[in-house]
Protein backbone atom coordinates (compact mmCIF):
# COMPACT_ATOMS: atom_id res chain seq x y z
CA UNK A 1 0.00 0.00 0.00
CA UNK A 2 2.88 2.36 0.81
CA UNK A 3 4.42 1.91 -2.64
CA UNK A 4 1.07 2.59 -4.33
CA UNK A 5 0.57 5.77 -2.31
CA UNK A 6 4.10 6.91 -3.06
CA UNK A 7 3.62 6.26 -6.77
CA UNK A 8 0.61 8.56 -6.85
CA UNK A 9 2.47 11.19 -4.81
CA UNK A 10 5.28 11.10 -7.37
CA UNK A 11 2.80 11.53 -10.22
CA UNK A 12 1.20 14.42 -8.32
CA UNK A 13 4.64 16.02 -8.06
CA UNK A 14 4.97 15.96 -11.84
CA UNK A 15 1.59 17.70 -12.08
CA UNK A 16 2.76 20.39 -9.68
CA UNK A 17 6.07 21.23 -11.34
CA UNK A 18 5.15 20.32 -14.95
CA UNK A 19 8.70 19.52 -15.97
CA UNK A 20 11.06 16.52 -16.03
CA UNK A 21 12.38 15.39 -12.64
CA UNK A 22 15.42 13.36 -11.70
CA UNK A 23 15.60 10.59 -9.11
CA UNK A 24 17.69 12.85 -6.89
CA UNK A 25 15.09 15.67 -7.03
CA UNK A 26 12.25 13.32 -6.11
CA UNK A 27 14.20 11.74 -3.24
CA UNK A 28 15.09 15.18 -1.90
CA UNK A 29 11.49 16.41 -2.14
CA UNK A 30 9.82 13.42 -0.48
CA UNK A 31 12.66 12.27 1.74
CA UNK A 32 11.90 8.67 0.82
CA UNK A 33 14.61 6.00 0.50
CA UNK A 34 16.35 6.27 -2.85
CA UNK A 35 15.83 2.57 -3.55
CA UNK A 36 12.06 2.87 -2.99
CA UNK A 37 11.69 5.84 -5.36
CA UNK A 38 13.92 4.16 -7.95
CA UNK A 39 11.80 0.99 -7.88
CA UNK A 40 8.59 2.99 -8.33
CA UNK A 41 10.02 4.97 -11.22
CA UNK A 42 11.29 1.79 -12.84
CA UNK A 43 7.85 0.17 -12.57
CA UNK A 44 6.04 3.24 -13.94
CA UNK A 45 8.54 3.45 -16.79
CA UNK A 46 8.23 -0.26 -17.57
CA UNK A 47 4.43 0.12 -17.77
CA UNK A 48 4.76 3.09 -20.11
CA UNK A 49 3.33 5.75 -17.80
CA UNK A 50 6.55 7.75 -17.53
CA UNK A 51 9.58 7.97 -19.77
CA UNK A 52 13.27 8.07 -18.87
CA UNK A 53 15.79 10.26 -20.67
CA UNK A 54 19.24 8.63 -20.29
CA UNK A 55 21.03 11.84 -21.29
CA UNK A 56 19.49 14.13 -18.66
CA UNK A 57 18.69 11.15 -16.39
CA UNK A 58 15.23 12.57 -15.78
CA UNK A 59 11.68 11.25 -15.92
CA UNK A 60 8.50 12.69 -17.39
CA UNK A 61 4.89 11.39 -17.70
CA UNK A 62 3.78 10.01 -21.06
CA UNK A 63 0.48 10.54 -22.84
CA UNK A 64 -0.53 7.05 -21.71
CA UNK A 65 -0.87 8.40 -18.17
CA UNK A 66 -3.23 11.12 -19.38
CA UNK A 67 -5.31 8.57 -21.26
CA UNK A 68 -6.12 6.79 -18.01
CA UNK A 69 -8.47 9.57 -16.99
CA UNK A 70 -9.37 10.90 -20.42
CA UNK A 71 -12.67 8.99 -20.47
CA UNK A 72 -13.72 10.75 -17.27
CA UNK A 73 -13.05 14.20 -18.69
CA UNK A 74 -14.60 13.58 -22.11
CA UNK A 75 -17.47 11.23 -21.31
CA UNK A 76 -18.47 11.30 -17.65
CA UNK A 77 -17.64 14.82 -16.47
CA UNK A 78 -19.69 16.83 -19.00
CA UNK A 79 -22.77 14.62 -18.60
CA UNK A 80 -22.49 13.72 -14.94
CA UNK A 81 -21.06 16.38 -12.69
CA UNK A 82 -23.03 19.64 -12.42
CA UNK A 83 -20.41 21.78 -14.13
CA UNK A 84 -22.92 24.41 -15.24
CA UNK A 85 -24.17 24.77 -11.67
CA UNK A 86 -20.63 25.29 -10.38
CA UNK A 87 -19.97 27.94 -13.01
CA UNK A 88 -23.25 29.70 -12.23
CA UNK A 89 -22.40 29.80 -8.51
CA UNK A 90 -18.93 31.16 -9.13
CA UNK A 91 -20.33 33.87 -11.41
CA UNK A 92 -23.02 34.77 -8.87
CA UNK A 93 -20.76 34.89 -5.80
CA UNK A 94 -17.28 35.56 -7.14
CA UNK A 95 -15.82 32.94 -4.80
CA UNK A 96 -14.33 29.47 -5.13
CA UNK A 97 -16.86 26.68 -5.71
CA UNK A 98 -16.21 23.08 -4.70
CA UNK A 99 -17.93 19.81 -5.51
CA UNK A 100 -17.37 17.06 -2.94
CA UNK A 101 -18.32 13.43 -2.38
CA UNK A 102 -17.72 11.09 0.59
CA UNK A 103 -14.74 8.75 0.61
CA UNK A 104 -15.05 6.45 3.64
CA UNK A 105 -14.48 8.88 6.56
CA UNK A 106 -13.28 11.77 4.43
CA UNK A 107 -14.25 14.13 1.62
CA UNK A 108 -12.91 14.05 -1.93
CA UNK A 109 -13.20 17.20 -4.01
CA UNK A 110 -14.21 16.13 -7.50
CA UNK A 111 -14.02 19.63 -8.95
CA UNK A 112 -12.80 23.03 -7.79
CA UNK A 113 -13.47 26.26 -9.67
CA UNK A 114 -11.14 28.89 -8.29
CA UNK A 115 -12.46 32.32 -7.36
CA UNK A 116 -12.24 35.15 -9.87
CA UNK A 117 -9.92 36.85 -7.41
CA UNK A 118 -6.76 35.08 -6.33
CA UNK A 119 -7.75 33.55 -3.00
CA UNK A 120 -5.95 30.26 -3.45
CA UNK A 121 -3.79 30.82 -0.39
CA UNK A 122 -6.75 30.52 1.97
CA UNK A 123 -9.29 28.31 0.22
CA UNK A 124 -9.46 24.54 0.07
CA UNK A 125 -8.19 22.63 -2.93
CA UNK A 126 -9.34 19.36 -4.40
CA UNK A 127 -6.32 17.50 -3.00
CA UNK A 128 -6.83 18.76 0.54
CA UNK A 129 -7.97 15.93 2.78
CA UNK A 130 -10.87 16.78 5.07
CA UNK A 131 -12.65 14.41 7.49
CA UNK A 132 -16.42 14.28 7.06
CA UNK A 133 -16.88 15.32 10.70
CA UNK A 134 -14.60 18.37 10.39
CA UNK A 135 -15.68 19.78 7.04
CA UNK A 136 -18.55 21.95 5.88
CA UNK A 137 -18.90 19.74 2.81
CA UNK A 138 -18.86 16.78 5.17
CA UNK A 139 -21.68 18.24 7.29
CA UNK A 140 -23.73 18.75 4.13
CA UNK A 141 -23.10 15.18 2.99
CA UNK A 142 -23.95 13.76 6.43
CA UNK A 143 -27.13 15.83 6.66
CA UNK A 144 -28.88 13.52 4.17
CA UNK A 145 -27.92 10.39 6.11
CA UNK A 146 -29.68 8.65 9.00
CA UNK A 147 -28.63 9.64 12.53
CA UNK A 148 -27.37 6.16 13.44
CA UNK A 149 -25.14 6.18 10.36
CA UNK A 150 -23.77 9.60 11.35
CA UNK A 151 -23.01 8.29 14.84
CA UNK A 152 -21.06 5.36 13.38
CA UNK A 153 -19.06 7.76 11.21
CA UNK A 154 -18.36 9.92 14.25
CA UNK A 155 -17.21 7.02 16.42
CA UNK A 156 -14.98 5.65 13.68
CA UNK A 157 -13.50 9.10 13.13
CA UNK A 158 -12.67 9.39 16.82
CA UNK A 159 -11.16 5.90 16.83
CA UNK A 160 -9.02 6.78 13.79
CA UNK A 161 -7.80 9.99 15.42
CA UNK A 162 -9.50 12.21 12.85
CA UNK A 163 -11.12 14.20 15.65
CA UNK A 164 -11.11 14.32 19.45
CA UNK A 165 -14.24 14.14 21.56
CA UNK A 166 -13.14 17.14 23.63
CA UNK A 167 -12.94 19.35 20.54
CA UNK A 168 -16.00 17.95 18.79
CA UNK A 169 -18.70 16.07 20.67
CA UNK A 170 -21.33 14.03 18.89
CA UNK A 171 -23.98 16.49 20.10
CA UNK A 172 -21.91 19.34 18.66
CA UNK A 173 -21.69 17.55 15.32
CA UNK A 174 -25.44 16.91 15.29
CA UNK A 175 -26.14 20.60 15.99
CA UNK A 176 -24.34 21.52 12.76
CA UNK A 177 -26.12 18.79 10.81
CA UNK A 178 -29.51 19.76 12.23
CA UNK A 179 -28.91 23.37 11.18
CA UNK A 180 -28.05 22.16 7.66
CA UNK A 181 -31.23 20.08 7.50
CA UNK A 182 -33.26 23.07 8.69
CA UNK A 183 -31.73 25.75 6.48
CA UNK A 184 -30.67 23.67 3.52
CA UNK A 185 -27.06 24.78 3.94
CA UNK A 186 -24.37 25.06 6.60
CA UNK A 187 -21.71 27.70 7.28
CA UNK A 188 -18.41 26.79 8.88
CA UNK A 189 -14.93 28.14 9.27
CA UNK A 190 -12.17 25.85 8.13
CA UNK A 191 -11.03 23.69 11.07
CA UNK A 192 -7.44 23.85 9.88
CA UNK A 193 -7.38 27.46 8.65
CA UNK A 194 -9.96 29.71 10.39
CA UNK A 195 -9.24 32.55 7.95
CA UNK A 196 -11.13 30.50 5.32
CA UNK A 197 -14.81 29.58 5.44
CA UNK A 198 -17.43 27.89 3.30
CA UNK A 199 -21.17 27.63 2.87
CA UNK A 200 -22.13 24.09 1.79
CA UNK A 201 -25.33 22.35 0.73
CA UNK A 202 -26.13 18.74 -0.23
CA UNK A 203 -27.40 17.77 -3.64
CA UNK A 204 -30.41 15.83 -2.41
CA UNK A 205 -30.71 13.52 -5.41
CA UNK A 206 -28.07 10.82 -5.76
CA UNK A 207 -26.15 11.84 -8.87
CA UNK A 208 -24.98 8.85 -10.92
CA UNK A 209 -24.95 6.79 -7.72
CA UNK A 210 -22.80 9.42 -6.01
CA UNK A 211 -23.68 11.54 -3.02
CA UNK A 212 -22.62 15.10 -3.70
CA UNK A 213 -22.42 18.42 -1.93
CA UNK A 214 -21.54 21.84 -3.33
CA UNK A 215 -19.81 24.59 -1.38
CA UNK A 216 -18.87 28.22 -1.88
CA UNK A 217 -15.60 29.11 -0.16
CA UNK A 218 -13.39 32.11 0.42
CA UNK A 219 -11.94 34.38 3.11
CA UNK A 220 -13.95 34.26 6.33
CA UNK A 221 -14.11 38.06 6.45
CA UNK A 222 -15.92 38.08 3.11
CA UNK A 223 -18.04 34.94 3.41
CA UNK A 224 -19.39 35.51 6.93
CA UNK A 225 -21.22 38.80 6.22
CA UNK A 226 -22.92 37.16 3.22
CA UNK A 227 -23.94 33.80 4.75
CA UNK A 228 -27.68 34.23 4.15
CA UNK A 229 -27.19 35.59 0.65
CA UNK A 230 -24.77 32.87 -0.41
CA UNK A 231 -26.89 30.22 1.30
CA UNK A 232 -30.00 31.31 -0.59
CA UNK A 233 -28.17 31.31 -3.94
CA UNK A 234 -26.59 27.94 -3.21
CA UNK A 235 -29.80 26.20 -2.13
CA UNK A 236 -31.66 27.61 -5.15
CA UNK A 237 -29.06 26.10 -7.47
CA UNK A 238 -28.84 22.70 -5.78
CA UNK A 239 -32.64 22.38 -5.64
CA UNK A 240 -32.83 23.08 -9.35
CA UNK A 241 -30.09 20.53 -9.94
CA UNK A 242 -31.85 17.95 -7.76
CA UNK A 243 -35.10 18.46 -9.68
CA UNK A 244 -33.24 18.06 -12.94
CA UNK A 245 -31.58 14.85 -11.71
CA UNK A 246 -34.89 13.47 -10.48
CA UNK A 247 -36.50 14.19 -13.85
CA UNK A 248 -33.64 12.53 -15.71
CA UNK A 249 -33.82 9.44 -13.49
CA UNK A 250 -37.58 9.23 -14.02
CA UNK A 251 -37.19 9.39 -17.80
CA UNK A 252 -34.45 6.76 -17.71
CA UNK A 253 -36.67 4.40 -15.70
CA UNK A 254 -39.53 4.91 -18.13
CA UNK A 255 -37.29 4.19 -21.11
CA UNK A 256 -35.71 1.10 -19.56
CA UNK A 257 -36.75 -2.22 -21.11
CA UNK A 258 -39.17 -4.29 -19.06
C-alpha positions, 0 to 999 in steps of 0.5 A: 500500500505504501508503494502505491501511495508513493507512486501517486504522490510522485505523479502528483509532483509531476503535475505540480512542477510540470517539468522533467524530474530526476531521481535525486530531485524526487528523493530530496522532495519526499525524503523517501529511501532512494531505492524505494523511489527508484523501484517505483520509477522503474515500474512506472517506466516499464508500464509506459506511464513515464519515460526516462531520458538517459542523457538528462537522467530525468523522468516525465509522464507520457500521454498514456498516463493522461489517457487513463483519466481521459474517459472521465473528462470527455465522457463522464464529467460533461454529462455527470457532474453539475459543471454548469451549476458550479460555473453559475455559482462562481459567477453569482458569488465571485468565490471558489466553488467546490464539488465534494463526495464522501470517501469512507471517513473523508471528503474528496473534491471532484471539482474546484473552480477557483475564485475570480480573485486570487484567493488560493492561499486561503481556500481549500483545494481538491487534494486537501484531505478533510474528514467528514466530521470536520468539514462543511462539505462533510456536514452537508453530505452527512445531513442527508444520512440517518442519525445512526449512520452519522453516529457510526461515522463519528465514532470511527472518526474518533477511533481513527484519530480524525477528531477528538471528543473534547474538541468535537462532541457528537452532540456538537456535530449533530447541531451543525447537521440539524442546522443544515437540515433546517436551512438547507445549507451550513456555514463553517470556518475551516477547522485547519485554517480559520481565515477560510470559510465555506457555505455548503449544501447537499445535492439531495438527489443521488447523482450517478450513484454518487452523493454530492455536496456543493460549497462556496468558499473564500476568506472568512471576512468576506463569506461571513457577512454574506452567509444568508445571501450565499446560502440562498443562492446555493440552495436555489441552485442545488434544488434546481439541480436535484429536480433536474436529476430526479427528472432525468432518473424518471425518464431513464426508468420509463425508457428502460426495457421491461 
